[in-house]
Amino acid sequence: MHPSFNRIVHFLMVFIGSAQWLTGDFGSAGAAFGISLAFDPFNPAQAWSERPIIQKVWLIVLLGVTFGLLTYSIFGPNQK
């Protein structure tokens, strides 16, 4: 895929996930953030060890938020 397409879809899914998170739909927000990770906004051909630290931080934080939201939606206080 074209890198600019990946970047557009990635940030669109992050935006959608953020909007869902703000409305309290934690499971859908986690899913949107997870889908955004499939569309690497940086150079997907670049090896992980060669990426700048800011790219690594962005992707790891997004992965952590994804796991956190999905875990909260499954085991949160509103679940029985």
C-alpha positions as CSV (number, residue, x, y, z in Angstrom):
1,M,0.0,0.0,0.0
2,H,1.0,3.6,-0.5
3,P,2.6,5.1,2.6
4,S,0.4,8.2,2.6
5,F,-2.7,5.9,2.5
6,N,-1.4,4.1,5.6
7,R,-0.8,7.4,7.3
8,I,-4.3,8.7,6.6
9,V,-6.0,5.5,7.7
10,H,-3.9,5.2,10.8
11,F,-4.6,8.7,12.0
12,L,-8.3,8.4,11.0
13,M,-8.6,5.3,13.2
14,V,-6.8,7.0,16.0
15,F,-9.3,9.9,15.7
16,I,-12.3,7.5,15.7
17,G,-10.8,5.6,18.7
18,S,-10.3,8.8,20.6
19,A,-13.9,10.0,19.9
20,Q,-15.2,6.6,21.1
21,W,-13.1,6.7,24.2
22,L,-14.4,10.2,25.1
23,T,-18.0,8.9,24.7
24,G,-17.3,6.0,27.0
25,D,-17.4,3.2,24.4
26,F,-14.1,1.6,25.6
27,G,-14.3,-1.7,23.7
28,S,-14.9,0.0,20.3
29,A,-12.1,2.6,21.1
30,G,-9.7,-0.3,21.8
31,A,-10.7,-2.0,18.6
32,A,-10.2,1.2,16.6
33,F,-6.8,1.8,18.1
34,G,-5.8,-1.9,17.4
35,I,-6.9,-1.5,13.8
36,S,-4.8,1.6,13.5
37,L,-1.7,-0.4,14.4
38,A,-2.3,-2.5,11.2
39,F,-1.7,0.6,9.1
40,D,1.9,1.6,10.0
41,P,2.0,5.4,9.5
42,F,5.8,5.3,9.2
43,N,8.0,3.3,6.7
44,P,6.8,-0.3,7.1
45,A,9.9,-1.6,5.3
46,Q,12.2,-0.1,7.9
47,A,13.4,-2.6,10.5
48,W,12.3,-2.0,14.1
49,S,15.9,-1.5,15.3
50,E,16.5,1.2,12.7
51,R,13.4,3.3,13.6
52,P,13.7,6.6,15.5
53,I,12.8,6.4,19.2
54,I,9.8,8.6,18.8
55,Q,8.2,6.2,16.3
56,K,8.8,3.3,18.7
57,V,7.3,5.2,21.6
58,W,4.2,6.1,19.5
59,L,3.6,2.5,18.5
60,I,4.3,1.1,21.9
61,V,2.1,3.6,23.7
62,L,-0.7,3.0,21.2
63,L,-0.4,-0.8,21.8
64,G,-0.6,-0.2,25.6
65,V,-3.7,2.0,25.3
66,T,-5.3,-0.7,23.0
67,F,-4.6,-3.5,25.6
68,G,-5.7,-1.2,28.4
69,L,-9.0,-0.3,26.8
70,L,-9.8,-3.8,25.7
71,T,-9.0,-5.2,29.2
72,Y,-11.1,-2.5,30.9
73,S,-14.0,-3.2,28.5
74,I,-13.9,-6.9,29.4
75,F,-13.1,-6.7,33.2
76,G,-14.2,-3.2,34.1
77,P,-16.6,-2.3,36.9
78,N,-19.7,-2.5,34.6
79,Q,-19.1,-6.1,33.8
80,K,-20.6,-9.0,35.8
